[in-house]
Amino acid sequence: MAEQDVAESNAFQGAITSADDLQAIQHCQNGDREAFRHLVHKYQHQVAAIMWKFSRDPVIHEEMIQDVFVEAFTSLPNYRPQAPFFHWLSRIAVRVGYRLWREQKQERKYPQVSLEDWDHIAEGADDSDRLASREAADILHRLLGQLPPRDRLVLTLRFVEERSVKETADLTGWSQTLVKVQTLRARSKLRKLFDKAQLKGEL
Amino acid sequence: MNELRILQNLRDRARNDEAPPVDVTARVMARVRAQEVNGRELSILRPLEWLTAFSSAAAVAAGFLMVIGFQEWADPLIVFFLDIQ
């Protein structure tokens, strides 16, 4: 696991900011707003892929992508080229997504797992299910939505996006120890969720 | 039942799920432009905010001094009126 973490983290850090991006960033930092267009155009699909894990509502999803770029533009004066630009952008994206989950939790607006979903989850455990990708992703989203935002975030990054402890720590701004502890707690809560469903006969 | 196995199974089945295609460039640029205009308006208001803050602070200090001054000044008057009575 440790070797895998190192390998993944090298791949993560390996991405560098291209000369084009650096030039656009410098122009933005010097007050040329239009140079930011190049960065939005180039990275919007990658940011969209990250934000799709946070909301599966197309309207909210698009708004969040916009929020990420607007926040990036505001923070651009603080950007230092030591960090790859997309890595820096991903941290903002995770922050925006996590904020949405916290707001939704406060407003008690989180997705419900239906009986049918639990059926699919149980079938999936036996590898006998033929769920479409989108449906499986929807169920995964609703399932993790039952957990508190911190647990949901750590499980999403670690096991859905398959990121290493180091990457997760970089993206969340948490220490690696906190990521490990939070992962254990989140797994325990998920296990309790399954146990509860099993007791109710849903799973 | 292993919770990770269930999670990984769902993840594997969801692997081909992709985010809907988006093009937010125009909207982001419009928001950035609006933000800059708002920022400029705010920066115009900033000196006025400082002026208001200084005026308020000066008014509080002046009020405080007035109360002290009034108390010092009122005492001889009271003595004078008491003497007349």
HADDOCK unambig.tbl for C-alpha pairs under 7 A between the chains (distance, minus, plus):
assign (segid A and resid 37 and name CA) (segid B and resid 25 and name CA) 6.40 0.50 0.50
assign (segid A and resid 37 and name CA) (segid B and resid 29 and name CA) 6.84 0.50 0.50
assign (segid A and resid 40 and name CA) (segid B and resid 25 and name CA) 5.80 0.50 0.50
assign (segid A and resid 41 and name CA) (segid B and resid 25 and name CA) 5.92 0.50 0.50
assign (segid A and resid 48 and name CA) (segid B and resid 19 and name CA) 6.24 0.50 0.50
assign (segid A and resid 49 and name CA) (segid B and resid 18 and name CA) 6.96 0.50 0.50
assign (segid A and resid 49 and name CA) (segid B and resid 19 and name CA) 5.37 0.50 0.50
assign (segid A and resid 52 and name CA) (segid B and resid 19 and name CA) 5.58 0.50 0.50
assign (segid A and resid 66 and name CA) (segid B and resid 24 and name CA) 6.47 0.50 0.50
assign (segid A and resid 66 and name CA) (segid B and resid 28 and name CA) 5.53 0.50 0.50
assign (segid A and resid 69 and name CA) (segid B and resid 28 and name CA) 6.74 0.50 0.50
assign (segid A and resid 70 and name CA) (segid B and resid 28 and name CA) 6.44 0.50 0.50
assign (segid A and resid 70 and name CA) (segid B and resid 32 and name CA) 6.20 0.50 0.50
assign (segid A and resid 121 and name CA) (segid B and resid 6 and name CA) 7.00 0.50 0.50
assign (segid A and resid 124 and name CA) (segid B and resid 6 and name CA) 6.92 0.50 0.50
assign (segid A and resid 124 and name CA) (segid B and resid 9 and name CA) 6.42 0.50 0.50
assign (segid A and resid 124 and name CA) (segid B and resid 10 and name CA) 6.90 0.50 0.50
assign (segid A and resid 125 and name CA) (segid B and resid 6 and name CA) 5.45 0.50 0.50
assign (segid A and resid 125 and name CA) (segid B and resid 9 and name CA) 6.87 0.50 0.50
assign (segid A and resid 131 and name CA) (segid B and resid 13 and name CA) 6.99 0.50 0.50
assign (segid A and resid 133 and name CA) (segid B and resid 13 and name CA) 5.46 0.50 0.50
assign (segid A and resid 133 and name CA) (segid B and resid 14 and name CA) 4.15 0.50 0.50
assign (segid A and resid 133 and name CA) (segid B and resid 15 and name CA) 6.48 0.50 0.50
assign (segid A and resid 133 and name CA) (segid B and resid 16 and name CA) 5.63 0.50 0.50
assign (segid A and resid 133 and name CA) (segid B and resid 17 and name CA) 5.15 0.50 0.50
assign (segid A and resid 134 and name CA) (segid B and resid 14 and name CA) 6.16 0.50 0.50
assign (segid A and resid 134 and name CA) (segid B and resid 17 and name CA) 5.14 0.50 0.50
assign (segid A and resid 136 and name CA) (segid B and resid 10 and name CA) 5.81 0.50 0.50
assign (segid A and resid 136 and name CA) (segid B and resid 13 and name CA) 6.01 0.50 0.50
assign (segid A and resid 136 and name CA) (segid B and resid 14 and name CA) 5.08 0.50 0.50
assign (segid A and resid 137 and name CA) (segid B and resid 14 and name CA) 4.73 0.50 0.50
assign (segid A and resid 137 and name CA) (segid B and resid 17 and name CA) 6.71 0.50 0.50
assign (segid A and resid 140 and name CA) (segid B and resid 10 and name CA) 6.26 0.50 0.50
assign (segid A and resid 159 and name CA) (segid B and resid 8 and name CA) 6.83 0.50 0.50
assign (segid A and resid 160 and name CA) (segid B and resid 11 and name CA) 5.83 0.50 0.50
assign (segid A and resid 190 and name CA) (segid B and resid 3 and name CA) 6.56 0.50 0.50
assign (segid A and resid 191 and name CA) (segid B and resid 3 and name CA) 5.51 0.50 0.50
